[in-house]
Amino acid sequence: QVRLVESGGGLVQAGESLTLSCEISGSIGNAAGWYRQPPGNQRELVATISAGGRTSYLDSVKGRFTISRDIAKNMHYLQMNSLKPDDTAVYYCTTGTFLGTIYAPNSGWGQGTQVTVSS
């Protein structure tokens, strides 16, 4: 059973940065992804990293967010720069696999970490 613990969220002003961390225990997939769920909206995939280290991003965060991982520590990270009010959401990390080019999480969901960006 996979356990995911996200941390690092908080309240920041527009233009500031945050780094989210995800501690993973248990059986993990060979890829990872961060999702977010803005208030009143559906959860969306923000960033992924494949087993080979290839990354992909939601268009609205390209150039601002960076996904990374420390395999030895079973940790994943999401560095978020130049934050905007539209980035306000609960952020969730996952592990999973790629089915072709499609990321498929298979780890379940942690409690998430709230990110709030004020204008």
C-alpha positions in Angstrom: 0.0 0.0 0.0 1.3 3.4 -1.0 1.4 6.3 1.5 1.8 9.8 0.2 2.5 12.8 2.4 2.5 16.2 0.7 4.0 19.3 2.4 5.2 22.8 1.7 2.1 24.6 0.8 1.1 28.0 2.2 -0.1 31.5 1.6 2.1 33.6 -0.6 1.8 36.8 -2.7 1.8 36.7 -6.4 5.3 36.5 -7.9 6.7 34.5 -4.9 7.8 30.9 -4.9 7.1 27.7 -3.0 8.5 24.2 -3.1 6.2 21.3 -2.5 7.5 18.0 -1.2 6.1 14.5 -1.4 7.2 11.7 0.8 6.3 8.3 -0.6 6.3 5.0 1.2 5.2 1.6 0.0 5.1 0.3 -3.5 5.6 3.0 -6.0 5.2 3.4 -9.7 8.1 4.2 -12.0 6.8 7.7 -12.8 5.3 10.5 -10.7 2.9 13.4 -11.2 1.5 16.4 -9.3 -2.1 17.3 -9.6 -4.0 20.3 -8.3 -7.7 21.0 -7.6 -8.6 24.7 -7.6 -11.6 25.8 -5.6 -14.8 24.7 -7.3 -13.0 23.0 -10.1 -11.9 19.5 -11.1 -8.5 18.1 -10.3 -6.0 18.6 -13.1 -2.6 17.2 -13.9 0.1 19.8 -13.5 3.4 18.0 -14.0 4.8 14.6 -14.6 8.2 13.0 -14.6 8.8 9.6 -16.3 11.1 6.8 -15.2 13.7 8.2 -17.6 13.4 11.7 -16.2 11.4 13.2 -18.9 9.1 16.0 -17.7 5.9 17.5 -19.0 3.8 20.4 -17.7 0.4 21.9 -17.9 0.7 24.8 -20.4 -0.2 27.4 -17.8 2.7 26.4 -15.6 5.4 25.8 -18.2 8.5 27.9 -17.5 7.4 28.5 -13.9 7.1 25.0 -12.3 9.7 22.3 -12.1 9.1 18.7 -11.1 11.9 16.7 -9.7 12.6 13.6 -7.6 15.1 12.0 -5.3 14.7 8.3 -6.0 17.0 7.3 -3.1 14.9 9.2 -0.6 11.5 8.3 -2.3 10.8 12.0 -2.5 9.2 14.1 -5.2 9.2 17.9 -5.4 7.4 20.6 -7.3 9.3 23.9 -7.4 6.8 26.7 -8.2 8.1 30.1 -9.2 6.3 33.3 -10.2 3.1 32.1 -8.6 -0.2 33.6 -9.7 -3.6 33.7 -8.0 -4.8 31.2 -10.6 -2.3 28.7 -9.0 -4.4 28.6 -5.9 -5.4 25.0 -5.3 -4.9 21.9 -3.2 -1.9 20.1 -4.7 -1.5 16.3 -4.7 1.4 14.1 -5.6 1.0 10.6 -7.1 3.1 7.8 -8.5 2.1 5.9 -11.5 3.1 4.8 -14.9 2.9 6.0 -18.5 0.6 4.2 -20.9 2.1 5.4 -24.1 2.2 9.1 -23.5 -0.6 9.2 -21.0 0.2 9.3 -17.3 -1.8 6.9 -15.2 -1.6 7.3 -11.4 -1.8 4.2 -9.4 -1.0 5.3 -5.9 -4.2 6.7 -4.6 -4.3 10.2 -3.1 -2.7 11.8 -0.1 -4.3 14.6 1.9 -2.8 17.3 -0.4 -1.3 20.6 0.5 -3.0 23.9 0.2 -1.4 26.6 -1.9 -3.0 30.1 -1.8 -1.7 32.9 -3.9 -2.9 36.4 -3.1 -2.9 39.2 -5.7 
